[in-house]
Structure formats: structure tokens, C-alpha cells
Amino acid sequence: MPEHEENARTNRPRTTDPDASAGWETEYAAQHVDHAIATDGGTTTRLPSAGDRVRDRDSDDGDELVVVETHADTEARECWLDALDAPVAEVNSAYDAAAPVVEAAYVEDVSETLDGWRTVEDLRDAVSFGALSLYTFPADRLTRVPGGAWR
């Protein structure tokens, strides 16, 4: 089995805006979230934490997602999307290929699938049973919703 098949991930194809990632490092640094990583340039970047609500910068309709996992040690160029047969960075070429990846579920999907969910662990359980899909993004494609967090 190829190495990329060990961690199967899904994602929806989305269009990208080449200027959408401008200022993402500054934005996350100002949000005081839990995870900090050093990017290629040595800049410390803050990432969303599990339970944070985020928006996809490429979404025209403002769909919200809830972060289920943040992989600070996995770069977008290293994370394979089986459903698209490509790494995250390739299908998100307008974003930093060295950015860490974030797995999130669309809040609409969560609401339709899980009645009364209360914690991120509930979401992880639903994913493990195949009831809910996670979508994988480079961190700079997402923007945190102010004041939006579930734990």
C-alpha cells in the first residue's frame, strides 16, 4: 500500500483566489490560539485549535467549519488527499505549500448528521464510524470566526 493511503483524507474541490492568503500569519498571531509553529521563514504562526470555528477563504457563501484536528507538523505538500489523488498543496496552489494542515467538518454537515453533539470528541467518534467527513486544508486557507469555539 502506498504511504499516502495510510491516512485517507477527503476534500471538496474549491476554487482559489491567488491573493486570499495575504496576511494569514499576522491574523493567526493576533488571535491567541493554542498551537504555534515555525514556518519556512522562521516566523511563528498561530493555528486554530480543535473546536474553533473557521471559514474557508475560498467559499463564496461563508460556510462555517469546526476544526477537528490541527497537524502542526504536517505540511500541505506532504498531506495526501486520496479522494483527489493529490497532495493538499497541489489542489490549493494559491496557498503556502509549507503551511500546516487543518482537518475540519462543515457545521451544516455536523448539524444534519449529529443531533445534539457537544464536544469535538463527539465529532471524532462520528468520523471514526464513517458518519461524518473531514476536509483537509492548508492553514492559511482558513480564517477563524471571532468568538467561535466549541470544546
C-alpha positions, 0 to 999 in steps of 0.5 A: 500500500502506498504511504499516502493511503495510510491516512485517507483524507477527503476534500471538496474541490474549491476554487482559489483566489491567488491573493486570499492568503495575504496576511494569514500569519499576522491574523493567526498571531493576533488571535491567541490560539493554542498551537504555534509553529515555525514556518519556512521563514522562521516566523511563528504562526498561530493555528486554530485549535480543535473546536474553533470555528473557521471559514474557508477563504475560498467559499463564496457563501461563508460556510462555517467549519469546526476544526477537528484536528490541527497537524502542526507538523504536517505540511500541505505538500506532504498531506495526501488527499486520496479522494483527489489523488493529490497532495493538499498543496497541489489542489490549493496552489494559491496557498503556502505549500509549507503551511500546516494542515487543518482537518475540519467538518462543515457545521451544516454537515455536523448539524444534519448528521449529529443531533445534539453533539457537544464536544469535538470528541463527539465529532471524532467518534462520528468520523471514526464510524464513517458518519461524518467527513473531514476536509483537509486544508492548508492553514492559511486557507482558513480564517477563524470566526471571532468568538467561535469555539466549541470544546 
